[in-house]
Amino acid sequence: MTAIQSTPSAAIRVVTESDLLARQNADGGWGYYRGSSWTEPTCYALLGLWAAGTRDSTALERGASWLRAKQNSDGGFAPKDGVAESTWVTTLALLTPEPVRQYFDSNRAAGWLLSSTGKESTLVHSH
């Protein structure tokens, strides 16, 4: 039996607060690559900035405003522009810090989440 090595891989990189701030897109969100914002990385970036101690920041405000603009009429969130259906990423929006959640209707988001049943919540899906 071989021991598991505890040395970090060269592929692991620590992302700093300044890294997150530098990667914010012009529209206020964050993406997997520059220029295209998605809900998932935006929520993670907002959580990371909050955990790093960022408060009353323009970056937090812009990110929260991006989320507000992306909330669907059913209360949920889609993963990105061009996807009309609300999905599991609604959960991430609800996990953002309370000051961020004040920018969107978190009660409607929670309502969507609690009432959603569909392709993502079933093991068997028929067309």
C-alpha positions in Angstrom: 0.0 0.0 0.0 1.4 3.4 -0.9 1.1 6.5 1.2 -0.8 9.5 0.0 1.5 12.3 -0.6 0.6 15.5 1.2 2.6 18.0 -0.9 0.5 20.3 -2.9 0.4 19.9 -6.6 1.9 22.5 -8.9 -1.5 22.9 -10.4 -3.0 24.2 -7.2 -2.9 28.0 -7.0 -4.1 30.2 -4.2 -6.3 33.0 -5.5 -6.0 36.2 -3.6 -8.5 39.0 -3.1 -6.6 41.1 -5.7 -6.8 38.2 -8.2 -10.6 38.1 -7.7 -10.9 41.9 -8.1 -8.8 41.9 -11.2 -10.9 39.2 -12.8 -14.2 40.9 -12.4 -15.8 41.5 -15.8 -17.0 44.9 -17.0 -20.7 43.8 -16.5 -20.0 43.2 -12.8 -20.0 39.4 -12.8 -17.2 36.8 -13.0 -16.7 34.0 -15.5 -14.7 31.0 -16.3 -12.8 33.2 -18.7 -12.6 36.9 -19.2 -15.6 38.7 -20.8 -18.3 36.1 -20.2 -20.0 36.2 -16.8 -21.7 33.2 -15.3 -23.8 32.8 -12.1 -21.6 30.1 -10.5 -18.2 31.9 -10.6 -19.9 35.2 -9.7 -21.4 33.6 -6.5 -18.0 32.0 -5.7 -16.2 35.2 -6.2 -18.6 37.1 -4.0 -18.2 34.5 -1.3 -14.4 34.6 -1.6 -14.3 38.4 -1.4 -16.5 38.4 1.7 -14.4 35.7 3.3 -11.3 37.8 2.6 -12.8 40.6 4.5 -13.9 42.8 1.6 -16.7 45.1 2.8 -18.5 48.0 1.3 -16.6 47.4 -1.9 -17.6 48.6 -5.3 -16.8 45.1 -6.6 -19.3 43.5 -4.2 -21.9 46.0 -5.2 -21.3 45.4 -8.9 -21.4 41.7 -8.5 -24.6 41.8 -6.4 -26.2 44.1 -9.1 -25.2 41.6 -11.8 -27.0 38.8 -9.8 -30.1 41.0 -9.4 -30.2 41.6 -13.2 -30.0 37.9 -13.8 -32.8 36.7 -11.5 -35.5 35.1 -13.6 -39.2 36.0 -13.3 -39.8 32.6 -11.5 -37.3 33.7 -8.8 -34.5 31.3 -9.8 -31.2 31.9 -11.6 -29.9 30.5 -14.9 -26.2 29.6 -15.2 -25.5 32.2 -17.8 -27.1 34.5 -20.4 -28.8 32.6 -23.2 -30.1 29.9 -20.8 -33.7 30.7 -19.9 -34.3 27.9 -17.4 -33.6 28.4 -13.7 -31.2 25.8 -12.3 -29.3 24.6 -9.3 -27.1 27.7 -9.4 -30.0 29.4 -7.5 -28.6 27.6 -4.5 -25.3 29.4 -4.8 -27.0 32.8 -5.0 -28.8 32.0 -1.8 -25.4 31.1 -0.2 -24.0 34.5 -0.8 -23.5 36.9 2.1 -26.6 38.6 3.4 -25.6 42.1 2.1 -25.4 40.6 -1.4 -28.8 38.8 -1.0 -30.4 42.2 -0.3 -29.8 43.1 -4.0 -32.1 40.3 -5.3 -35.4 38.8 -4.1 -34.0 35.9 -2.0 -37.5 34.9 -0.9 -38.5 34.3 -4.5 -35.2 32.4 -5.1 -35.9 30.2 -2.1 -39.4 29.6 -3.2 -38.2 28.5 -6.6 -35.7 26.2 -5.1 -38.2 24.6 -2.7 -40.8 24.1 -5.4 -38.6 23.0 -8.2 -38.9 19.5 -9.6 -37.5 18.8 -13.0 -34.7 17.3 -15.0 -32.1 18.1 -12.4 -34.1 16.7 -9.4 -35.1 13.3 -10.7 -33.1 10.2 -11.5 -35.3 9.2 -14.4 -36.3 11.7 -17.0 -38.7 11.1 -19.9 -39.0 13.2 -22.9 
